[in-house]
Amino acid sequence: MDHKILALGGDGIGPEVLDFGLQLIYKIEDIFGINIKIERDLIGGACWDKFQVFCKNETVEKAKNSDAILVGAVGGSKWDSIKIKGTPEEQDGLMRLRKELDTYLGIRPAKVYSGLNDQSPIKEKKLKGTDILVLREMTSGIMFAQPRGNKIENGLRYAFDTAAYREDEIKRFVIAGFDLARKRKNKICSIDKANVMESYKLWRDIVNEVSKNYSDIELNHYYADNCAYQLIMNPSKFDIILGCNFLGDIFSDLVAVFSGGLGLLPSACLCGPPKNFVKGIYEPVHGSAPDIAGTGKANPIGMFLSIAMMFEYSFERKDISTIIEKAIDKLIYKVNLTPDLNGKLSTEEVFLKFIDELNNEARV
């Protein structure tokens, strides 16, 4: 079956990381005899510089007509101060894509890799067995809710955002989380600040209501601050962490501590619960890192693992996803990697060594 990908390089190291990701896809086409059509476009600051918008209407339509969207990285200080009229998503091309495609289910995995224990500040004995899936609600909450803005009040600058969720926005996300828990360890930790915020009280209520249909799933509620502490003290006791848009964003970076760095982490934003051929946006968790753009120092592993997630969730090819993941495991165990992992290899050198491992896994 043919598949169609929209490839968006973005900013900073985004385009170069994406290029190596596309080379991986071409290699997979050769190995498995599949056909993938790739179309490129602009998003983020690169799009602003050329068109004075962060995401074109045409790009949204291309995304809607694609099976998956692959993104490098978006943003940078060059464009942070640009303000345009409109909703929050008009200020951020990636946010617009998420909203327009309704990719509400954010999946951000992090695990411990053999060979990188020294990269984490957490003691090795605490890390043993750590394999965490942070689920982040992606299209609602404080990132999108109105009203928001800034003004002068009594001679002082005043800025405000609204933390708000509707019942249906929470419920569909929570159901997807419980369904995923059944495919893992039957455990969920839901994080909130229900002790002080009305939106989180509703969040906790909905999680409890949904849990009644999943008696086989162990559910624990944590206030977010306590969860952050418990997560660092005993990471291996966590499996799925369920969080709103804001908290999910923070915790998905926090769990990078266990893996060894942000450059290792992939992500998927799906239009619905994982099932056959669900559309999704795939991107490494790391930022655009403009300070190393063009130097050949970018870590491509997060991109490779994002492509593995794409094959699993959007193309229903778990076999390909598994081979990529196994090749990454072998690569990390054997090879001196990029500078962010205290290595000396370039992005291209890591890619070539990864392809060697991929070929070996494909022959098994």
TORFINU-603290 format. One record per residue (C-alpha): x, y negated, z negated; residue number from 1; residue in one letter. Coordinates in nm, 2 decimals, m for minus. Example, Ala and Ser with C-alpha at 12.3 -4.5 7.8 and 13.67 -1.06 7.14 Angstrom:
<nodes>
1.23,0.45,m0.78,1,a
1.37,0.11,m0.71,2,s
</nodes>
This chain:
<nodes>
0.00,0.00,0.00,1,m
0.12,m0.35,0.08,2,d
0.16,m0.61,m0.19,3,h
0.18,m0.99,m0.17,4,k
0.40,m1.20,m0.40,5,i
0.41,m1.58,m0.43,6,l
0.76,m1.67,m0.54,7,a
0.81,m2.01,m0.72,8,l
1.17,m2.09,m0.81,9,g
1.09,m2.40,m1.03,10,g
1.38,m2.60,m1.18,11,d
1.73,m2.56,m1.33,12,g
1.84,m2.20,m1.32,13,i
1.50,m2.10,m1.20,14,g
1.57,m2.08,m0.82,15,p
1.89,m1.88,m0.86,16,e
1.75,m1.63,m1.11,17,v
1.45,m1.59,m0.88,18,l
1.68,m1.53,m0.58,19,d
1.84,m1.23,m0.76,20,f
1.49,m1.11,m0.86,21,g
1.39,m1.11,m0.50,22,l
1.70,m0.92,m0.40,23,q
1.59,m0.66,m0.66,24,l
1.25,m0.64,m0.49,25,i
1.41,m0.59,m0.15,26,y
1.62,m0.31,m0.30,27,k
1.31,m0.14,m0.44,28,i
1.14,m0.17,m0.10,29,e
1.43,0.03,0.05,30,d
1.43,0.29,m0.23,31,i
1.06,0.36,m0.25,32,f
0.95,0.28,0.10,33,g
0.69,0.02,0.00,34,i
0.61,m0.31,0.18,35,n
0.60,m0.63,m0.02,36,i
0.53,m0.97,0.15,37,k
0.70,m1.26,m0.02,38,i
0.60,m1.62,0.03,39,e
0.79,m1.91,m0.14,40,r
0.67,m2.24,m0.27,41,d
0.75,m2.52,m0.52,42,l
0.63,m2.58,m0.87,43,i
0.73,m2.80,m1.16,44,g
0.99,m3.08,m1.12,45,g
1.10,m2.96,m0.78,46,a
0.75,m3.00,m0.66,47,c
0.72,m3.34,m0.82,48,w
1.03,m3.47,m0.66,49,d
0.89,m3.38,m0.31,50,k
0.52,m3.43,m0.35,51,f
0.46,m3.63,m0.67,52,q
0.25,m3.35,m0.82,53,v
0.37,m3.06,m1.04,54,f
0.16,m2.80,m0.85,55,c
m0.01,m2.86,m0.52,56,k
m0.36,m2.75,m0.44,57,n
m0.22,m2.54,m0.16,58,e
0.00,m2.35,m0.41,59,t
m0.30,m2.27,m0.63,60,v
m0.48,m2.12,m0.33,61,e
m0.17,m1.92,m0.23,62,k
m0.15,m1.79,m0.59,63,a
m0.52,m1.69,m0.58,64,k
m0.46,m1.50,m0.26,65,n
m0.15,m1.31,m0.39,66,s
m0.13,m1.00,m0.59,67,d
0.13,m1.15,m0.83,68,a
0.32,m1.47,m0.88,69,i
0.69,m1.46,m0.97,70,l
0.83,m1.77,m1.14,71,v
1.19,m1.87,m1.22,72,g
1.17,m2.14,m1.48,73,a
1.00,m2.47,m1.49,74,v
1.07,m2.82,m1.63,75,g
1.35,m3.03,m1.77,76,g
1.42,m3.36,m1.94,77,s
1.43,m3.53,m1.60,78,k
1.05,m3.50,m1.58,79,w
0.94,m3.49,m1.94,80,d
0.86,m3.86,m1.96,81,s
0.64,m3.86,m1.64,82,i
0.28,m3.92,m1.73,83,k
m0.01,m3.89,m1.49,84,i
m0.38,m3.92,m1.54,85,k
m0.58,m3.61,m1.58,86,g
m0.61,m3.29,m1.80,87,t
m0.31,m3.13,m1.97,88,p
m0.26,m2.89,m1.68,89,e
m0.21,m3.18,m1.44,90,e
0.10,m3.26,m1.64,91,q
0.25,m2.91,m1.60,92,d
0.24,m2.70,m1.29,93,g
0.27,m2.37,m1.47,94,l
m0.01,m2.46,m1.71,95,m
m0.22,m2.54,m1.41,96,r
m0.16,m2.21,m1.25,97,l
m0.24,m2.03,m1.57,98,r
m0.57,m2.22,m1.60,99,k
m0.67,m2.19,m1.24,100,e
m0.61,m1.82,m1.23,101,l
m0.74,m1.77,m1.58,102,d
m0.44,m1.56,m1.68,103,t
m0.54,m1.56,m2.05,104,y
m0.35,m1.26,m2.16,105,l
0.02,m1.33,m2.23,106,g
0.24,m1.03,m2.29,107,i
0.59,m1.09,m2.43,108,r
0.79,m0.78,m2.53,109,p
1.11,m0.77,m2.73,110,a
1.31,m0.47,m2.84,111,k
1.66,m0.39,m2.98,112,v
1.92,m0.29,m2.73,113,y
2.21,m0.05,m2.80,114,s
2.53,m0.24,m2.75,115,g
2.39,m0.58,m2.85,116,l
2.34,m0.54,m3.22,117,n
2.62,m0.79,m3.29,118,d
2.42,m1.06,m3.09,119,q
2.15,m1.07,m3.36,120,s
2.20,m1.25,m3.69,121,p
1.98,m0.97,m3.84,122,i
2.15,m0.68,m4.00,123,k
2.16,m0.37,m3.78,124,e
1.99,m0.15,m4.04,125,k
1.69,m0.39,m4.04,126,k
1.67,m0.39,m3.66,127,l
1.66,m0.01,m3.62,128,k
1.34,0.09,m3.44,129,g
1.23,m0.27,m3.37,130,t
1.00,m0.29,m3.06,131,d
0.76,m0.57,m3.07,132,i
0.49,m0.70,m2.83,133,l
0.38,m1.06,m2.89,134,v
0.04,m1.13,m2.73,135,l
m0.02,m1.49,m2.66,136,r
m0.35,m1.64,m2.56,137,e
m0.26,m1.85,m2.25,138,m
m0.54,m2.07,m2.12,139,t
m0.71,m2.23,m2.42,140,s
m0.63,m2.36,m2.77,141,g
m0.43,m2.67,m2.86,142,i
m0.24,m2.67,m2.53,143,m
m0.56,m2.74,m2.33,144,f
m0.84,m2.86,m2.57,145,a
m0.98,m3.22,m2.56,146,q
m0.96,m3.49,m2.69,147,p
m0.59,m3.56,m2.68,148,r
m0.40,m3.87,m2.62,149,g
m0.21,m4.16,m2.78,150,n
m0.29,m4.52,m2.86,151,k
m0.20,m4.82,m3.08,152,i
m0.41,m4.83,m3.40,153,e
m0.36,m5.11,m3.65,154,n
m0.03,m5.20,m3.48,155,g
0.10,m4.84,m3.51,156,l
0.15,m4.57,m3.25,157,r
m0.10,m4.29,m3.30,158,y
m0.11,m3.96,m3.11,159,a
m0.35,m3.67,m3.14,160,f
m0.43,m3.32,m3.01,161,d
m0.72,m3.10,m3.07,162,t
m0.69,m2.74,m3.19,163,a
m1.01,m2.58,m3.06,164,a
m1.13,m2.24,m2.94,165,y
m1.47,m2.10,m2.83,166,r
m1.58,m1.76,m2.95,167,e
m1.56,m1.61,m2.60,168,d
m1.20,m1.74,m2.54,169,e
m1.09,m1.56,m2.85,170,i
m1.29,m1.24,m2.82,171,k
m1.17,m1.14,m2.47,172,r
m0.81,m1.19,m2.57,173,f
m0.85,m0.99,m2.90,174,v
m1.03,m0.70,m2.72,175,i
m0.74,m0.68,m2.47,176,a
m0.50,m0.67,m2.77,177,g
m0.68,m0.39,m2.94,178,f
m0.69,m0.19,m2.62,179,d
m0.31,m0.23,m2.58,180,l
m0.26,m0.12,m2.94,181,a
m0.42,0.21,m2.85,182,r
m0.14,0.26,m2.60,183,k
0.13,0.19,m2.86,184,r
0.14,0.25,m3.23,185,k
m0.23,0.17,m3.32,186,n
m0.12,m0.13,m3.52,187,k
m0.20,m0.50,m3.49,188,i
m0.09,m0.81,m3.69,189,c
m0.30,m1.12,m3.62,190,s
m0.14,m1.45,m3.72,191,i
m0.33,m1.77,m3.80,192,d
m0.36,m2.06,m4.05,193,k
m0.71,m1.98,m4.16,194,a
m0.63,m2.12,m4.50,195,n
m0.63,m2.47,m4.37,196,v
m0.78,m2.49,m4.02,197,m
m1.13,m2.43,m3.89,198,e
m1.03,m2.30,m3.55,199,s
m0.82,m2.03,m3.72,200,y
m1.11,m1.94,m3.95,201,k
m1.31,m1.86,m3.64,202,l
m1.00,m1.68,m3.50,203,w
m0.99,m1.45,m3.80,204,r
m1.36,m1.39,m3.80,205,d
m1.36,m1.28,m3.44,206,i
m1.06,m1.05,m3.49,207,v
m1.24,m0.89,m3.78,208,n
m1.56,m0.85,m3.58,209,e
m1.38,m0.69,m3.28,210,v
m1.18,m0.46,m3.51,211,s
m1.51,m0.29,m3.62,212,k
m1.51,m0.12,m3.28,213,n
m1.15,0.00,m3.32,214,y
m1.15,0.20,m3.65,215,s
m0.84,0.38,m3.53,216,d
m0.63,0.06,m3.53,217,i
m0.45,m0.06,m3.84,218,e
m0.52,m0.44,m3.86,219,l
m0.33,m0.68,m4.08,220,n
m0.38,m1.06,m4.11,221,h
m0.09,m1.29,m4.18,222,y
m0.07,m1.66,m4.23,223,y
0.18,m1.76,m3.96,224,a
0.44,m1.90,m4.20,225,d
0.44,m1.58,m4.41,226,n
0.45,m1.37,m4.09,227,c
0.76,m1.55,m3.98,228,a
0.93,m1.46,m4.31,229,y
0.81,m1.10,m4.31,230,q
0.91,m1.06,m3.95,231,l
1.27,m1.16,m4.02,232,i
1.29,m0.95,m4.34,233,m
1.14,m0.63,m4.19,234,n
1.10,m0.65,m3.82,235,p
1.06,m0.28,m3.76,236,s
0.73,m0.27,m3.94,237,k
0.56,m0.48,m3.67,238,f
0.43,m0.36,m3.34,239,d
0.17,m0.59,m3.18,240,i
0.15,m0.95,m3.29,241,i
m0.16,m1.13,m3.19,242,l
m0.14,m1.51,m3.17,243,g
m0.31,m1.82,m3.03,244,c
m0.15,m2.02,m2.75,245,n
0.05,m2.24,m2.99,246,f
0.16,m1.97,m3.24,247,l
0.22,m1.71,m2.96,248,g
0.46,m1.95,m2.79,249,d
0.66,m1.99,m3.11,250,i
0.67,m1.63,m3.21,251,f
0.76,m1.50,m2.86,252,s
1.08,m1.71,m2.89,253,d
1.14,m1.59,m3.25,254,l
1.14,m1.22,m3.15,255,v
1.43,m1.29,m2.91,256,a
1.65,m1.29,m3.22,257,v
1.60,m0.91,m3.24,258,f
1.69,m0.85,m2.88,259,s
2.00,m1.08,m2.88,260,g
1.89,m1.38,m2.68,261,g
1.61,m1.55,m2.47,262,l
1.78,m1.45,m2.15,263,g
1.68,m1.09,m2.21,264,l
1.30,m1.14,m2.25,265,l
1.04,m1.10,m1.98,266,p
0.67,m1.20,m1.98,267,s
0.35,m1.14,m1.80,268,a
0.03,m1.36,m1.80,269,c
m0.26,m1.14,m1.68,270,l
m0.61,m1.22,m1.56,271,c
m0.75,m0.94,m1.77,272,g
m0.67,m0.63,m1.97,273,p
m0.40,m0.41,m1.81,274,p
m0.57,m0.20,m1.55,275,k
m0.54,m0.12,m1.18,276,n
m0.39,m0.41,m0.98,277,f
m0.47,m0.69,m1.22,278,v
m0.33,m1.03,m1.09,279,k
m0.06,m1.18,m1.30,280,g
0.21,m1.45,m1.34,281,i
0.55,m1.31,m1.42,282,y
0.85,m1.50,m1.55,283,e
1.14,m1.47,m1.79,284,p
1.09,m1.64,m2.12,285,v
1.41,m1.85,m2.11,286,h
1.38,m2.21,m2.00,287,g
1.53,m2.39,m1.70,288,s
1.87,m2.45,m1.87,289,a
1.97,m2.74,m1.64,290,p
2.31,m2.76,m1.81,291,d
2.42,m2.43,m1.65,292,i
2.23,m2.46,m1.32,293,a
2.45,m2.37,m1.03,294,g
2.74,m2.24,m1.24,295,t
2.66,m1.87,m1.19,296,g
2.62,m1.82,m1.57,297,k
2.25,m1.76,m1.58,298,a
2.13,m1.43,m1.73,299,n
1.91,m1.24,m1.48,300,p
1.79,m0.96,m1.71,301,i
1.47,m1.14,m1.82,302,g
1.38,m1.18,m1.45,303,m
1.45,m0.81,m1.38,304,f
1.23,m0.70,m1.67,305,l
0.96,m0.94,m1.56,306,s
0.96,m0.77,m1.22,307,i
0.93,m0.44,m1.40,308,a
0.62,m0.57,m1.58,309,m
0.49,m0.68,m1.24,310,m
0.52,m0.33,m1.10,311,f
0.35,m0.18,m1.40,312,e
0.05,m0.42,m1.44,313,y
m0.01,m0.57,m1.09,314,s
0.10,m0.29,m0.86,315,f
0.02,0.02,m1.07,316,e
0.37,0.16,m1.03,317,r
0.48,0.25,m1.38,318,k
0.74,0.49,m1.22,319,d
0.92,0.19,m1.07,320,i
0.88,m0.01,m1.39,321,s
1.03,0.27,m1.59,322,t
1.33,0.31,m1.36,323,i
1.41,m0.06,m1.39,324,i
1.39,m0.05,m1.77,325,e
1.61,0.25,m1.79,326,k
1.87,0.09,m1.56,327,a
1.86,m0.22,m1.78,328,i
1.92,m0.01,m2.10,329,d
2.22,0.16,m1.93,330,k
2.35,m0.17,m1.81,331,l
2.33,m0.34,m2.15,332,i
2.50,m0.04,m2.32,333,y
2.79,m0.02,m2.07,334,k
2.86,m0.36,m1.93,335,v
3.01,m0.69,m2.05,336,n
2.73,m0.94,m1.96,337,l
2.68,m1.31,m1.90,338,t
2.81,m1.58,m2.14,339,p
2.49,m1.62,m2.34,340,d
2.56,m1.26,m2.46,341,l
2.93,m1.33,m2.52,342,n
3.02,m1.18,m2.18,343,g
3.23,m1.31,m1.90,344,k
3.04,m1.19,m1.59,345,l
2.85,m1.41,m1.34,346,s
2.49,m1.37,m1.25,347,t
2.59,m1.20,m0.93,348,e
2.83,m0.96,m1.10,349,e
2.56,m0.85,m1.35,350,v
2.32,m0.81,m1.06,351,f
2.56,m0.58,m0.87,352,l
2.63,m0.37,m1.17,353,k
2.26,m0.34,m1.24,354,f
2.19,m0.22,m0.88,355,i
2.45,0.05,m0.94,356,d
2.25,0.17,m1.25,357,e
1.92,0.13,m1.06,358,l
2.06,0.36,m0.78,359,n
2.17,0.61,m1.04,360,n
1.82,0.62,m1.20,361,e
1.64,0.64,m0.87,362,a
1.84,0.95,m0.79,363,r
1.76,1.13,m1.11,364,v
</nodes>
